């Protein structure tokens, strides 16, 4: 079994924010898993940026640029 | 203040999974915020798919296709 770092309970609240009325338990788990995968991907990119800048510490600015890279800038323009 | 649904503590563990040695607190918060935004975006897309399929309940399959749409299929091919 994969153990998830991101808790499942808050996923229901994210879906409520998106105006969903009902969310299956499997869907909530799937969302937690998806966000965990995306989070690790963003962290990997952020680490690349930090190291490129001569740092070993990931800073907020590294996360910001890594997020844009992983999700595509268009997502944020649209969102 | 924006209240985040996703906890900050697990963000450090996601960064460890990405082989990061050190992560600033601001970076961990930024990652939680980014994943929350992405999560709501995925949930909105998933709700669209559920409604298109004549359901009010978001299922795991809706989350799967919504995740591919939001992140771009290329991300998963690459990852």
Backbone of each chain as nested JSON, in Angstrom:
{
  "chains": [
    {"id": "A", "residues": [
      {"number": 1, "name": "UNK", "atoms": {"N": [0.833, -1.211, 0.0], "CA": [0.0, 0.0, 0.0], "C": [0.865, 1.258, 0.0]}},
      {"number": 2, "name": "UNK", "atoms": {"N": [0.432, 2.197, -0.796], "CA": [1.067, 3.51, -0.722], "C": [0.476, 4.282, 0.448]}},
      {"number": 3, "name": "UNK", "atoms": {"N": [1.349, 4.779, 1.282], "CA": [0.854, 5.657, 2.344], "C": [0.901, 7.086, 1.838]}},
      {"number": 4, "name": "UNK", "atoms": {"N": [-0.212, 7.771, 1.997], "CA": [-0.282, 9.155, 1.537], "C": [0.104, 10.109, 2.656]}},
      {"number": 5, "name": "UNK", "atoms": {"N": [0.828, 11.145, 2.292], "CA": [1.164, 12.19, 3.261], "C": [-0.003, 13.158, 3.426]}},
      {"number": 6, "name": "UNK", "atoms": {"N": [-0.703, 13.406, 2.326], "CA": [-1.811, 14.358, 2.356], "C": [-3.075, 13.659, 2.855]}},
      {"number": 7, "name": "UNK", "atoms": {"N": [-3.709, 14.246, 3.848], "CA": [-4.892, 13.648, 4.467], "C": [-6.084, 13.681, 3.506]}},
      {"number": 8, "name": "UNK", "atoms": {"N": [-6.956, 12.693, 3.645], "CA": [-8.106, 12.58, 2.749], "C": [-9.235, 13.532, 3.163]}},
      {"number": 9, "name": "UNK", "atoms": {"N": [-9.437, 13.72, 4.463], "CA": [-10.569, 14.54, 4.942], "C": [-10.626, 15.939, 4.305]}},
      {"number": 10, "name": "UNK", "atoms": {"N": [-9.49, 16.644, 4.202], "CA": [-9.571, 17.988, 3.603], "C": [-9.974, 17.974, 2.13]}},
      {"number": 11, "name": "UNK", "atoms": {"N": [-9.845, 16.815, 1.479], "CA": [-10.206, 16.738, 0.056], "C": [-11.705, 16.974, -0.151]}},
      {"number": 12, "name": "UNK", "atoms": {"N": [-12.492, 16.529, 0.816], "CA": [-13.939, 16.787, 0.736], "C": [-14.197, 18.295, 0.784]}},
      {"number": 13, "name": "UNK", "atoms": {"N": [-13.425, 18.985, 1.622], "CA": [-13.635, 20.434, 1.753], "C": [-13.189, 21.169, 0.484]}},
      {"number": 14, "name": "UNK", "atoms": {"N": [-12.125, 20.673, -0.146], "CA": [-11.715, 21.276, -1.43], "C": [-12.834, 21.097, -2.462]}},
      {"number": 15, "name": "UNK", "atoms": {"N": [-13.463, 19.939, -2.456], "CA": [-14.554, 19.687, -3.409], "C": [-15.766, 20.567, -3.099]}},
      {"number": 16, "name": "UNK", "atoms": {"N": [-16.004, 20.825, -1.816], "CA": [-17.1, 21.735, -1.454], "C": [-16.805, 23.141, -1.97]}},
      {"number": 17, "name": "UNK", "atoms": {"N": [-15.536, 23.549, -1.869], "CA": [-15.143, 24.853, -2.411], "C": [-15.419, 24.93, -3.91]}},
      {"number": 18, "name": "UNK", "atoms": {"N": [-15.352, 23.766, -4.572], "CA": [-15.608, 23.706, -6.01], "C": [-17.093, 23.513, -6.3]}},
      {"number": 19, "name": "UNK", "atoms": {"N": [-17.926, 23.64, -5.247], "CA": [-19.398, 23.582, -5.374], "C": [-19.924, 22.179, -5.609]}},
      {"number": 20, "name": "UNK", "atoms": {"N": [-19.125, 21.171, -5.308], "CA": [-19.609, 19.794, -5.44], "C": [-20.542, 19.481, -4.273]}},
      {"number": 21, "name": "UNK", "atoms": {"N": [-21.633, 18.771, -4.577], "CA": [-22.562, 18.395, -3.517], "C": [-22.121, 17.11, -2.833]}},
      {"number": 22, "name": "UNK", "atoms": {"N": [-21.708, 16.146, -3.657], "CA": [-21.325, 14.84, -3.104], "C": [-20.044, 14.332, -3.748]}},
      {"number": 23, "name": "UNK", "atoms": {"N": [-19.246, 13.66, -2.947], "CA": [-17.95, 13.163, -3.397], "C": [-17.782, 11.756, -2.836]}},
      {"number": 24, "name": "UNK", "atoms": {"N": [-17.491, 10.803, -3.693], "CA": [-17.292, 9.437, -3.188], "C": [-15.977, 9.359, -2.431]}},
      {"number": 25, "name": "UNK", "atoms": {"N": [-15.88, 8.375, -1.532], "CA": [-14.653, 8.223, -0.752], "C": [-13.464, 7.923, -1.674]}},
      {"number": 26, "name": "UNK", "atoms": {"N": [-13.73, 7.108, -2.699], "CA": [-12.658, 6.775, -3.648], "C": [-12.177, 8.029, -4.374]}},
      {"number": 27, "name": "UNK", "atoms": {"N": [-13.11, 8.942, -4.664], "CA": [-12.738, 10.181, -5.344], "C": [-11.875, 11.054, -4.44]}},
      {"number": 28, "name": "UNK", "atoms": {"N": [-12.236, 11.128, -3.165], "CA": [-11.449, 11.933, -2.22], "C": [-10.033, 11.377, -2.105]}},
      {"number": 29, "name": "UNK", "atoms": {"N": [-9.928, 10.045, -2.048], "CA": [-8.599, 9.423, -1.984], "C": [-7.811, 9.675, -3.267]}},
      {"number": 30, "name": "UNK", "atoms": {"N": [-8.498, 9.599, -4.403], "CA": [-7.854, 9.832, -5.691], "C": [-7.304, 11.257, -5.773]}},
      {"number": 31, "name": "UNK", "atoms": {"N": [-8.08, 12.202, -5.238], "CA": [-7.631, 13.604, -5.248], "C": [-6.402, 13.789, -4.353]}},
      {"number": 32, "name": "UNK", "atoms": {"N": [-6.419, 13.149, -3.187], "CA": [-5.253, 13.238, -2.29], "C": [-4.015, 12.657, -2.977]}},
      {"number": 33, "name": "UNK", "atoms": {"N": [-4.206, 11.532, -3.666], "CA": [-3.089, 10.881, -4.355], "C": [-2.566, 11.768, -5.496]}},
      {"number": 34, "name": "UNK", "atoms": {"N": [-3.501, 12.361, -6.244], "CA": [-3.109, 13.221, -7.362], "C": [-2.316, 14.419, -6.848]}},
      {"number": 35, "name": "UNK", "atoms": {"N": [-2.797, 15.033, -5.763], "CA": [-2.113, 16.213, -5.235], "C": [-0.749, 15.838, -4.645]}},
      {"number": 36, "name": "UNK", "atoms": {"N": [-0.674, 14.639, -4.095], "CA": [0.618, 14.198, -3.574], "C": [1.632, 14.021, -4.723]}},
      {"number": 37, "name": "UNK", "atoms": {"N": [1.193, 13.385, -5.794], "CA": [2.075, 13.211, -6.957], "C": [2.517, 14.568, -7.512]}},
      {"number": 38, "name": "UNK", "atoms": {"N": [1.556, 15.475, -7.635], "CA": [1.861, 16.802, -8.168], "C": [2.79, 17.549, -7.204]}},
      {"number": 39, "name": "UNK", "atoms": {"N": [2.546, 17.378, -5.915], "CA": [3.381, 18.045, -4.906], "C": [4.833, 17.599, -4.958]}},
      {"number": 40, "name": "UNK", "atoms": {"N": [5.045, 16.295, -5.121], "CA": [6.421, 15.785, -5.208], "C": [7.087, 16.291, -6.486]}},
      {"number": 41, "name": "UNK", "atoms": {"N": [6.301, 16.315, -7.554], "CA": [6.815, 16.819, -8.829], "C": [7.236, 18.295, -8.705]}},
      {"number": 42, "name": "UNK", "atoms": {"N": [6.385, 19.09, -8.073], "CA": [6.707, 20.508, -7.867], "C": [7.963, 20.632, -6.996]}},
      {"number": 43, "name": "UNK", "atoms": {"N": [8.033, 19.815, -5.939], "CA": [9.189, 19.878, -5.034], "C": [10.482, 19.52, -5.774]}},
      {"number": 44, "name": "UNK", "atoms": {"N": [10.408, 18.534, -6.673], "CA": [11.603, 18.159, -7.449], "C": [12.069, 19.32, -8.328]}},
      {"number": 45, "name": "UNK", "atoms": {"N": [11.115, 19.945, -8.992], "CA": [11.457, 21.096, -9.837], "C": [12.012, 22.234, -8.983]}},
      {"number": 46, "name": "UNK", "atoms": {"N": [11.391, 22.458, -7.825], "CA": [11.83, 23.539, -6.932], "C": [13.258, 23.298, -6.463]}},
      {"number": 47, "name": "UNK", "atoms": {"N": [13.572, 22.032, -6.176], "CA": [14.937, 21.696, -5.75], "C": [15.939, 21.998, -6.87]}},
      {"number": 48, "name": "UNK", "atoms": {"N": [15.547, 21.685, -8.098], "CA": [16.405, 22.008, -9.241], "C": [16.684, 23.51, -9.302]}},
      {"number": 49, "name": "UNK", "atoms": {"N": [15.645, 24.307, -9.118], "CA": [15.817, 25.762, -9.153], "C": [16.692, 26.237, -7.993]}},
      {"number": 50, "name": "UNK", "atoms": {"N": [16.464, 25.686, -6.803], "CA": [17.259, 26.091, -5.631], "C": [18.742, 25.787, -5.871]}},
      {"number": 51, "name": "UNK", "atoms": {"N": [19.015, 24.586, -6.376], "CA": [20.409, 24.195, -6.6], "C": [21.035, 25.055, -7.7]}},
      {"number": 52, "name": "UNK", "atoms": {"N": [20.231, 25.371, -8.702], "CA": [20.724, 26.225, -9.787], "C": [21.11, 27.592, -9.241]}},
      {"number": 53, "name": "UNK", "atoms": {"N": [20.398, 28.034, -8.206], "CA": [20.673, 29.328, -7.58], "C": [21.744, 29.213, -6.493]}},
      {"number": 54, "name": "UNK", "atoms": {"N": [22.353, 28.028, -6.363], "CA": [23.434, 27.855, -5.404], "C": [22.983, 27.64, -3.969]}},
      {"number": 55, "name": "UNK", "atoms": {"N": [21.734, 27.22, -3.815], "CA": [21.206, 26.974, -2.475], "C": [20.856, 25.507, -2.264]}},
      {"number": 56, "name": "UNK", "atoms": {"N": [20.881, 25.094, -0.991], "CA": [20.396, 23.75, -0.658], "C": [19.009, 23.812, -0.035]}},
      {"number": 57, "name": "UNK", "atoms": {"N": [18.581, 25.035, 0.264], "CA": [17.275, 25.225, 0.898], "C": [16.259, 25.666, -0.144]}},
      {"number": 58, "name": "UNK", "atoms": {"N": [15.14, 24.947, -0.207], "CA": [14.045, 25.356, -1.09], "C": [13.341, 26.548, -0.46]}},
      {"number": 59, "name": "UNK", "atoms": {"N": [13.222, 27.617, -1.226], "CA": [12.522, 28.817, -0.77], "C": [11.169, 28.924, -1.481]}},
      {"number": 60, "name": "UNK", "atoms": {"N": [10.341, 29.834, -0.968], "CA": [8.996, 30.008, -1.535], "C": [9.059, 30.339, -3.026]}},
      {"number": 61, "name": "UNK", "atoms": {"N": [10.054, 31.162, -3.411], "CA": [10.168, 31.555, -4.82], "C": [10.453, 30.34, -5.72]}},
      {"number": 62, "name": "UNK", "atoms": {"N": [11.159, 29.353, -5.186], "CA": [11.419, 28.129, -5.963], "C": [10.12, 27.355, -6.18]}},
      {"number": 63, "name": "UNK", "atoms": {"N": [9.29, 27.316, -5.129], "CA": [8.001, 26.623, -5.244], "C": [7.117, 27.339, -6.273]}},
      {"number": 64, "name": "UNK", "atoms": {"N": [7.147, 28.678, -6.235], "CA": [6.301, 29.444, -7.162], "C": [6.65, 29.142, -8.618]}},
      {"number": 65, "name": "UNK", "atoms": {"N": [7.937, 29.217, -8.939], "CA": [8.318, 29.005, -10.343], "C": [8.117, 27.533, -10.725]}},
      {"number": 66, "name": "UNK", "atoms": {"N": [8.371, 26.631, -9.793], "CA": [8.187, 25.205, -10.076], "C": [6.713, 24.888, -10.32]}},
      {"number": 67, "name": "UNK", "atoms": {"N": [5.836, 25.536, -9.569], "CA": [4.393, 25.324, -9.748], "C": [3.963, 25.786, -11.135]}},
      {"number": 68, "name": "UNK", "atoms": {"N": [4.469, 26.967, -11.531], "CA": [4.133, 27.459, -12.868], "C": [4.626, 26.49, -13.923]}},
      {"number": 69, "name": "UNK", "atoms": {"N": [5.825, 25.941, -13.702], "CA": [6.391, 25.037, -14.7], "C": [5.59, 23.734, -14.786]}},
      {"number": 70, "name": "UNK", "atoms": {"N": [5.252, 23.175, -13.639], "CA": [4.573, 21.876, -13.618], "C": [3.14, 21.98, -14.128]}},
      {"number": 71, "name": "UNK", "atoms": {"N": [2.427, 23.029, -13.737], "CA": [1.019, 23.121, -14.119], "C": [0.845, 23.834, -15.446]}},
      {"number": 72, "name": "UNK", "atoms": {"N": [1.861, 24.542, -15.879], "CA": [1.726, 25.342, -17.091], "C": [1.188, 26.701, -16.712]}},
      {"number": 73, "name": "UNK", "atoms": {"N": [1.812, 27.736, -17.239], "CA": [1.415, 29.087, -16.861], "C": [-0.036, 29.364, -17.24]}},
      {"number": 74, "name": "UNK", "atoms": {"N": [-0.472, 28.729, -18.333], "CA": [-1.836, 28.954, -18.809], "C": [-2.874, 28.617, -17.754]}},
      {"number": 75, "name": "UNK", "atoms": {"N": [-2.569, 27.626, -16.967], "CA": [-3.496, 27.256, -15.903], "C": [-3.768, 28.439, -14.988]}},
      {"number": 76, "name": "UNK", "atoms": {"N": [-2.724, 29.145, -14.619], "CA": [-2.907, 30.268, -13.705], "C": [-3.573, 31.457, -14.394]}},
      {"number": 77, "name": "UNK", "atoms": {"N": [-3.299, 31.641, -15.676], "CA": [-3.987, 32.696, -16.416], "C": [-5.485, 32.398, -16.449]}},
      {"number": 78, "name": "UNK", "atoms": {"N": [-5.793, 31.143, -16.656], "CA": [-7.184, 30.709, -16.774], "C": [-7.866, 30.738, -15.417]}},
      {"number": 79, "name": "UNK", "atoms": {"N": [-7.151, 30.313, -14.434], "CA": [-7.732, 30.147, -13.102], "C": [-7.909, 31.519, -12.452]}}
    ]},
    {"id": "B", "residues": [
      {"number": 1, "name": "UNK", "atoms": {"N": [-6.899, 36.747, 6.071], "CA": [-6.037, 35.567, 5.929], "C": [-6.774, 34.441, 5.214]}},
      {"number": 2, "name": "UNK", "atoms": {"N": [-6.087, 33.85, 4.292], "CA": [-6.626, 32.638, 3.679], "C": [-6.385, 31.467, 4.615]}},
      {"number": 3, "name": "UNK", "atoms": {"N": [-7.412, 30.732, 4.921], "CA": [-7.204, 29.509, 5.682], "C": [-7.029, 28.363, 4.711]}},
      {"number": 4, "name": "UNK", "atoms": {"N": [-5.97, 27.605, 4.922], "CA": [-5.71, 26.486, 4.027], "C": [-6.33, 25.211, 4.573]}},
      {"number": 5, "name": "UNK", "atoms": {"N": [-6.884, 24.422, 3.685], "CA": [-7.417, 23.117, 4.081], "C": [-6.293, 22.088, 4.194]}},
      {"number": 6, "name": "UNK", "atoms": {"N": [-5.307, 22.228, 3.314], "CA": [-4.197, 21.265, 3.301], "C": [-3.155, 21.674, 4.347]}},
      {"number": 7, "name": "UNK", "atoms": {"N": [-2.786, 20.739, 5.202], "CA": [-1.845, 21.022, 6.291], "C": [-0.436, 21.269, 5.754]}},
      {"number": 8, "name": "UNK", "atoms": {"N": [0.321, 22.087, 6.466], "CA": [1.661, 22.458, 6.022], "C": [2.69, 21.372, 6.363]}},
      {"number": 9, "name": "UNK", "atoms": {"N": [2.525, 20.719, 7.507], "CA": [3.519, 19.725, 7.951], "C": [3.816, 18.644, 6.899]}},
      {"number": 10, "name": "UNK", "atoms": {"N": [2.795, 18.088, 6.24], "CA": [3.097, 17.047, 5.246], "C": [3.895, 17.565, 4.045]}},
      {"number": 11, "name": "UNK", "atoms": {"N": [3.883, 18.887, 3.848], "CA": [4.613, 19.447, 2.705], "C": [6.119, 19.217, 2.846]}},
      {"number": 12, "name": "UNK", "atoms": {"N": [6.607, 19.25, 4.086], "CA": [8.027, 18.954, 4.32], "C": [8.34, 17.519, 3.899]}},
      {"number": 13, "name": "UNK", "atoms": {"N": [7.395, 16.63, 4.19], "CA": [7.64, 15.221, 3.851], "C": [7.594, 15.0, 2.334]}},
      {"number": 14, "name": "UNK", "atoms": {"N": [6.72, 15.748, 1.648], "CA": [6.712, 15.662, 0.179], "C": [8.061, 16.132, -0.37]}},
      {"number": 15, "name": "UNK", "atoms": {"N": [8.608, 17.188, 0.225], "CA": [9.903, 17.706, -0.239], "C": [11.027, 16.718, 0.052]}},
      {"number": 16, "name": "UNK", "atoms": {"N": [10.912, 16.005, 1.172], "CA": [11.916, 14.968, 1.474], "C": [11.848, 13.861, 0.429]}},
      {"number": 17, "name": "UNK", "atoms": {"N": [10.612, 13.521, 0.016], "CA": [10.453, 12.509, -1.038], "C": [11.131, 12.958, -2.328]}},
      {"number": 18, "name": "UNK", "atoms": {"N": [11.199, 14.278, -2.513], "CA": [11.826, 14.839, -3.706], "C": [13.332, 15.039, -3.49]}},
      {"number": 19, "name": "UNK", "atoms": {"N": [13.839, 14.502, -2.378], "CA": [15.282, 14.532, -2.055], "C": [15.78, 15.905, -1.613]}},
      {"number": 20, "name": "UNK", "atoms": {"N": [14.88, 16.769, -1.214], "CA": [15.311, 18.072, -0.708], "C": [15.866, 17.908, 0.701]}},
      {"number": 21, "name": "UNK", "atoms": {"N": [16.963, 18.615, 0.983], "CA": [17.548, 18.536, 2.314], "C": [16.872, 19.513, 3.268]}},
      {"number": 22, "name": "UNK", "atoms": {"N": [16.659, 20.738, 2.757], "CA": [16.07, 21.764, 3.611], "C": [14.99, 22.536, 2.864]}},
      {"number": 23, "name": "UNK", "atoms": {"N": [13.979, 22.918, 3.607], "CA": [12.826, 23.611, 3.032], "C": [12.434, 24.736, 3.982]}},
      {"number": 24, "name": "UNK", "atoms": {"N": [12.337, 25.944, 3.483], "CA": [11.925, 27.051, 4.356], "C": [10.455, 26.909, 4.708]}},
      {"number": 25, "name": "UNK", "atoms": {"N": [10.071, 27.513, 5.826], "CA": [8.669, 27.438, 6.245], "C": [7.774, 28.108, 5.204]}},
      {"number": 26, "name": "UNK", "atoms": {"N": [8.252, 29.22, 4.648], "CA": [7.465, 29.928, 3.621], "C": [7.263, 29.038, 2.397]}},
      {"number": 27, "name": "UNK", "atoms": {"N": [8.286, 28.248, 2.07], "CA": [8.179, 27.354, 0.91], "C": [7.148, 26.256, 1.175]}},
      {"number": 28, "name": "UNK", "atoms": {"N": [7.151, 25.712, 2.392], "CA": [6.186, 24.663, 2.733], "C": [4.762, 25.215, 2.65]}},
      {"number": 29, "name": "UNK", "atoms": {"N": [4.577, 26.448, 3.148], "CA": [3.247, 27.074, 3.065], "C": [2.857, 27.331, 1.612]}},
      {"number": 30, "name": "UNK", "atoms": {"N": [3.828, 27.774, 0.823], "CA": [3.56, 28.048, -0.594], "C": [3.144, 26.772, -1.319]}},
      {"number": 31, "name": "UNK", "atoms": {"N": [3.784, 25.669, -0.965], "CA": [3.432, 24.392, -1.607], "C": [2.019, 23.965, -1.216]}},
      {"number": 32, "name": "UNK", "atoms": {"N": [1.678, 24.132, 0.055], "CA": [0.318, 23.794, 0.497], "C": [-0.711, 24.643, -0.249]}},
      {"number": 33, "name": "UNK", "atoms": {"N": [-0.407, 25.921, -0.398], "CA": [-1.314, 26.839, -1.088], "C": [-1.455, 26.453, -2.564]}},
      {"number": 34, "name": "UNK", "atoms": {"N": [-0.324, 26.134, -3.187], "CA": [-0.347, 25.738, -4.607], "C": [-1.185, 24.476, -4.794]}},
      {"number": 35, "name": "UNK", "atoms": {"N": [-0.989, 23.494, -3.911], "CA": [-1.738, 22.242, -4.051], "C": [-3.22, 22.453, -3.764]}},
      {"number": 36, "name": "UNK", "atoms": {"N": [-3.502, 23.369, -2.861], "CA": [-4.911, 23.668, -2.593], "C": [-5.58, 24.285, -3.828]}},
      {"number": 37, "name": "UNK", "atoms": {"N": [-4.909, 25.248, -4.444], "CA": [-5.449, 25.866, -5.661], "C": [-5.648, 24.822, -6.76]}},
      {"number": 38, "name": "UNK", "atoms": {"N": [-4.641, 23.977, -6.935], "CA": [-4.72, 22.942, -7.965], "C": [-5.836, 21.951, -7.63]}},
      {"number": 39, "name": "UNK", "atoms": {"N": [-5.967, 21.625, -6.343], "CA": [-7.007, 20.688, -5.91], "C": [-8.409, 21.197, -6.205]}},
      {"number": 40, "name": "UNK", "atoms": {"N": [-8.639, 22.484, -5.931], "CA": [-9.961, 23.067, -6.205], "C": [-10.218, 23.079, -7.713]}},
      {"number": 41, "name": "UNK", "atoms": {"N": [-9.172, 23.406, -8.459], "CA": [-9.292, 23.416, -9.922], "C": [-9.647, 22.016, -10.447]}},
      {"number": 42, "name": "UNK", "atoms": {"N": [-8.968, 21.005, -9.929], "CA": [-9.264, 19.626, -10.335], "C": [-10.697, 19.26, -9.947]}},
      {"number": 43, "name": "UNK", "atoms": {"N": [-11.105, 19.647, -8.735], "CA": [-12.462, 19.324, -8.264], "C": [-13.518, 19.986, -9.156]}},
      {"number": 44, "name": "UNK", "atoms": {"N": [-13.251, 21.233, -9.584], "CA": [-14.202, 21.926, -10.47], "C": [-14.343, 21.184, -11.795]}},
      {"number": 45, "name": "UNK", "atoms": {"N": [-13.218, 20.778, -12.353], "CA": [-13.256, 20.02, -13.611], "C": [-13.956, 18.688, -13.407]}},
      {"number": 46, "name": "UNK", "atoms": {"N": [-13.674, 18.035, -12.275], "CA": [-14.282, 16.729, -11.985], "C": [-15.8, 16.862, -11.869]}},
      {"number": 47, "name": "UNK", "atoms": {"N": [-16.244, 17.947, -11.248], "CA": [-17.691, 18.182, -11.127], "C": [-18.324, 18.357, -12.506]}},
      {"number": 48, "name": "UNK", "atoms": {"N": [-17.632, 19.079, -13.383], "CA": [-18.132, 19.221, -14.755], "C": [-18.302, 17.86, -15.416]}},
      {"number": 49, "name": "UNK", "atoms": {"N": [-17.307, 16.994, -15.246], "CA": [-17.396, 15.659, -15.855], "C": [-18.518, 14.852, -15.239]}},
      {"number": 50, "name": "UNK", "atoms": {"N": [-18.665, 14.918, -13.918], "CA": [-19.731, 14.171, -13.238], "C": [-21.096, 14.62, -13.745]}},
      {"number": 51, "name": "UNK", "atoms": {"N": [-21.301, 15.939, -13.825], "CA": [-22.592, 16.457, -14.276], "C": [-22.845, 16.087, -15.725]}},
      {"number": 52, "name": "UNK", "atoms": {"N": [-21.782, 16.112, -16.526], "CA": [-21.914, 15.726, -17.938], "C": [-22.365, 14.274, -18.048]}},
      {"number": 53, "name": "UNK", "atoms": {"N": [-21.948, 13.459, -17.077], "CA": [-22.327, 12.042, -17.061], "C": [-23.66, 11.829, -16.344]}},
      {"number": 54, "name": "UNK", "atoms": {"N": [-24.327, 12.917, -15.965], "CA": [-25.644, 12.792, -15.349], "C": [-25.617, 12.45, -13.871]}},
      {"number": 55, "name": "UNK", "atoms": {"N": [-24.481, 12.735, -13.217], "CA": [-24.344, 12.44, -11.787], "C": [-24.147, 13.72, -10.989]}},
      {"number": 56, "name": "UNK", "atoms": {"N": [-24.529, 13.65, -9.714], "CA": [-24.22, 14.752, -8.799], "C": [-23.048, 14.4, -7.886]}},
      {"number": 57, "name": "UNK", "atoms": {"N": [-22.668, 13.132, -7.944], "CA": [-21.579, 12.657, -7.088], "C": [-20.284, 12.556, -7.892]}},
      {"number": 58, "name": "UNK", "atoms": {"N": [-19.242, 13.181, -7.377], "CA": [-17.939, 13.056, -8.02], "C": [-17.356, 11.684, -7.698]}},
      {"number": 59, "name": "UNK", "atoms": {"N": [-16.99, 10.965, -8.741], "CA": [-16.368, 9.647, -8.568], "C": [-14.876, 9.729, -8.873]}},
      {"number": 60, "name": "UNK", "atoms": {"N": [-14.171, 8.661, -8.509], "CA": [-12.72, 8.627, -8.711], "C": [-12.351, 8.845, -10.18]}},
      {"number": 61, "name": "UNK", "atoms": {"N": [-13.166, 8.272, -11.085], "CA": [-12.858, 8.415, -12.513], "C": [-12.942, 9.879, -12.964]}},
      {"number": 62, "name": "UNK", "atoms": {"N": [-13.825, 10.659, -12.326], "CA": [-13.919, 12.09, -12.653], "C": [-12.647, 12.819, -12.22]}},
      {"number": 63, "name": "UNK", "atoms": {"N": [-12.148, 12.434, -11.048], "CA": [-10.904, 13.051, -10.548], "C": [-9.742, 12.699, -11.471]}},
      {"number": 64, "name": "UNK", "atoms": {"N": [-9.726, 11.441, -11.927], "CA": [-8.616, 11.009, -12.797], "C": [-8.565, 11.825, -14.083]}},
      {"number": 65, "name": "UNK", "atoms": {"N": [-9.704, 11.943, -14.755], "CA": [-9.693, 12.668, -16.03], "C": [-9.465, 14.159, -15.792]}},
      {"number": 66, "name": "UNK", "atoms": {"N": [-10.019, 14.692, -14.715], "CA": [-9.839, 16.109, -14.401], "C": [-8.37, 16.418, -14.103]}},
      {"number": 67, "name": "UNK", "atoms": {"N": [-7.707, 15.497, -13.422], "CA": [-6.279, 15.688, -13.11], "C": [-5.459, 15.714, -14.395]}},
      {"number": 68, "name": "UNK", "atoms": {"N": [-5.791, 14.799, -15.301], "CA": [-5.065, 14.792, -16.584], "C": [-5.31, 16.095, -17.326]}},
      {"number": 69, "name": "UNK", "atoms": {"N": [-6.531, 16.591, -17.254], "CA": [-6.844, 17.825, -17.979], "C": [-6.122, 19.027, -17.372]}},
      {"number": 70, "name": "UNK", "atoms": {"N": [-6.144, 19.119, -16.051], "CA": [-5.568, 20.285, -15.378], "C": [-4.045, 20.307, -15.48]}},
      {"number": 71, "name": "UNK", "atoms": {"N": [-3.42, 19.147, -15.31], "CA": [-1.955, 19.133, -15.292], "C": [-1.384, 18.926, -16.685]}},
      {"number": 72, "name": "UNK", "atoms": {"N": [-2.203, 18.485, -17.593], "CA": [-1.698, 18.167, -18.922], "C": [-1.215, 16.735, -18.911]}},
      {"number": 73, "name": "UNK", "atoms": {"N": [-1.62, 15.998, -19.917], "CA": [-1.271, 14.588, -19.972], "C": [0.248, 14.395, -19.999]}},
      {"number": 74, "name": "UNK", "atoms": {"N": [0.945, 15.354, -20.612], "CA": [2.397, 15.247, -20.746], "C": [3.083, 15.112, -19.396]}},
      {"number": 75, "name": "UNK", "atoms": {"N": [2.513, 15.762, -18.4], "CA": [3.08, 15.655, -17.061], "C": [3.161, 14.208, -16.614]}},
      {"number": 76, "name": "UNK", "atoms": {"N": [2.083, 13.471, -16.862], "CA": [2.07, 12.074, -16.394], "C": [2.956, 11.188, -17.245]}},
      {"number": 77, "name": "UNK", "atoms": {"N": [3.052, 11.526, -18.529], "CA": [3.977, 10.768, -19.379], "C": [5.411, 10.956, -18.881]}},
      {"number": 78, "name": "UNK", "atoms": {"N": [5.7, 12.202, -18.51], "CA": [7.047, 12.555, -18.077], "C": [7.34, 11.995, -16.704]}},
      {"number": 79, "name": "UNK", "atoms": {"N": [6.356, 12.122, -15.848], "CA": [6.54, 11.738, -14.455], "C": [6.603, 10.215, -14.355]}}
    ]}
  ]
}
